[in-house]
Amino acid sequence: MTSGTGVTGRIGGTGLLVVTAVPAEAEAIRAGLPTSPGAAPHAAAPAGTSPAAAEVTVVPVGVGPAVAGATTARLLALAEAAGRPYRAVVSAGIAGGFVGRAAVGATVLASRSVAADLGAESPTGFIPVDQLGMPPELLGVGTAVPADPGLLAILRAALPAATVGAVLTVSTVTGTAAGTAALADRHPDAVAEAMEGYGVAVAAAQAGVPFAELRTVSNPIGPRDRDAWRMREAFAALTAAAAALG
């Protein structure tokens, strides 16, 4: 299968860049990538990238949209300058899931990645930055970046049980009932929240590279309760989902 962007049905054969926040997420993804003995790693791959994941480069780029976006932009630019540009980018890792929309342990594919806390507080509630009178050119790609349709279709075919919906990018993780309710009301199609997707999406959009976001759910979004986190289950789900990237 080929998307309109030139990404084929076998994503890993296209020069795929997968970025995570932390090394543990990167390790979970590498553990699930299909093996391809004898193939050489991508030229821009960092030390430690497995030859078994020949055309898939997995890089932990840091926590939060700023460092994730900046590092992704740098990786894309270096690969292009070397004459071996990446043809797709996936932001991947664990996330919180909205109760009733994405259960703990679920795999989530973003229909769009949303800058959910970019804007202003007001006496009547949150105002998204695109409603503050900012000229469109100052917003770059806007406050929400849709996943590349072809890339999303490939991932959905490979992960038919995945939940599909908006994934919110926040700089401050939601930890109260009131905050959860406000986000859920503002984004009725949201299924999860994380901290990097929108930044990576902007970097990909500026470079003209197809983008998607893949998450597995470690905890319900709501009042902060570390006893409710299921990191082992989320990492296991991430490893299982990584097969779709090879």
N, C-alpha and C positions, 0 to 999 in steps of 0.2 A: 504494500500500500504506500502511496506517496501523497503527502499533503501539498497544499498550494505553495508552501514555503520551501519545498524540496526535501523535507524530512521524510525518510522512508519508514516503512513499517517496522524495520529493525532499528530502533533508536540508536543503540550502541555502535552501529556501524557508520554513524554520520559524523563522529567527532563531537561527542556530547560532553559538556561541562556540567557537573553536578556540584552545587555548593551547599554546604551545611554551616551551621553556626559553630559547632564544637567538634573536636576530634572524635568523641564517642559516636556521634551521628555518622561521621564519615566512615568510621570503622564498621559500623553496622551495615552501611550500604555496600562497602567493598566486599563484606562477607557474603552478600547475597547476589553479587554480579555473576552471570554465567561465565564459565572459564572458556578461554580461547588460546590454548597453548601455542607458543611460538610467535605470537604477534608482538609488535613493538609498542611501547606506550606513546601517547601523544607527546609531541615535542614540548608542549607547555606544562606537562605533568610535573608536579612537585616530587621530590624524593619520597619514596615510600609508596608511590602509586603502583598497584599490582600489574605485572605484565598480563595476567589472566583477564584483566579488564581493559584490553588493548586500546580501544577507541573511546573509553569512558574515563575522564579525568575527574576525580573526586577530591575536593579541596574544602577544608574548614576555613571559613573566611571571617569569623568573628560574630559577636552577638549584637543585634540591633540593626536597623535599616541603614544607618550611615556607613559603618565599616563594611557591612555586607555589600552594599551598593558600590562603594569605592573600590573594594578589592576585586569584585567581579568585573568592574569596568577595566581595571588594570590587567586582569587575566585575559580578557577579550582583546584588549589592545595589543598585548604582547604576542598573543597567538596570531593575530592578523599581521603584525609586523614581521613575524617569522615566516609568513607565507603559508601557514597552516591554520586558518581561522576555524573557530568552533562554529558549528552549524545549528546548535541548540543549547539552551541553558535550562536546567531544572534546579529550583530552590527546594531543598528537601530537609526533613528533620521531624522532630516531634512537636506536638502542639497541644493546646487545650481545646476541648470540644464543647460546644453548646449542648446542654442537656436536652435530650429529645431530638437532637439533630445529628449528632455524631458521638457514638458511645466510646468509652475507654477501650482501646485496642483496635479501633476502627482505622481504616485507611481512608484518607481524604484527598481528593483532587480539586484544586481550585478552579472554579469557572472564571474567577477574576481575583486579583490580589489588591486589597484595599488599604489605603493609608487612613486607618480608622480614627486616629487621634490627631490628625493634622488639621488645625483650625483654631477656633477660639471658643472659650467658655462665655456664656452670657446668662443674665438672670432667667431667661426662658429656656436655657439648655445649650447644648453644643451646636456650633455653627461650622460646618465643613469649610475649608479654606477656599474651595471653588465658589462658595456663596458669599464671600467677603469682598467681591468686586475686583479680585485679582485678574489682570489680563491673562488670557489663556496661555500666551507664550511663556509666562513666568511659572506655569504649572507643568511645563514639559509635556508629559503624557497624561496629565490629569491626576485625580486622586484615586482612580481605580484603573488597573491594567488588566485587560482580559487575557486569559491564556490563549496561546496560539491555537486556533481551531484544529489544525491538522495534528499537532503534537498532543493536544488533549484527547482527540479521537483515538490515537494510537494507545495512549495510556489507559483510556477507558476500556478499550478492547482487551488489553492485557490484564486489567484489574477490574473485572466486571462487578465485583462486590463493593468496590470503593464508593464512598459517598461523595457526590459532586455538589459544590456550592462555593460561595465566596469565602475566602480565607482572609481574615483581618490581620493587618500588620499594626502592632502597637509598640510604643517605646516603653510603656509601663504596663506590665501584665495585670489583667483585671483580677481583683481580689476581694470584691464586695458584692453583695446581692444587688445593691442599687446600681453599681457600675455594670454588672452583667445584664440587668434588665434594660438599661439605657442602650447598650450596644445592640442587644437583640432587637429592640424596637427600631433602632435606626437602620439596622441591616437585617431585614427579615429573611434574606437568602443566605446569611452567614452560617457556616457550619463549624468553624474553628478560628482560633487566633494564635498567631505566632509573632516573631519579632524581626524577620528579615525579608519576607517575600516581596513586599512592595519595593524595597531598595534594590533587590536583585532584578526585579521586573523593569524598573526604570533604566538600569544599566543595560539590560538586554535590548530594550526598546530603542535607546539612544544609539546602540550599535547595529540595529536592524537585524537582531538575531531572535529566532523564535524562543518563547519562554513558556514554562509551565511550573506549577508548584505542587509538590507531593508531601503530604504530612501523615503521620500516624499519631493517634490520640493517647496521651499519657494521663490526662486528668480532666475532670469536668471543670468548665469555667464557672467560677462562683467564689464564695468566701474561701480565702486561702486555707487549705488543709493538706499539709504534706502527707498525712497518713492516707489520703485518698489517691495519691499519685501512684501510678503503676508503670514505672520506668522500664522494668524488665519486659513487660508485655509490649510496650510501645516500641522498644528497640527490636524485639523479635519480629514485630509486624513490619518494621522498617526493613529489616533484612529480607523478609519474605517479599515485600513489595519491590525491592531492588532488582528482582529478576526481570521486571518490566523495562528496566533501563539498559539491559545488555543487548 
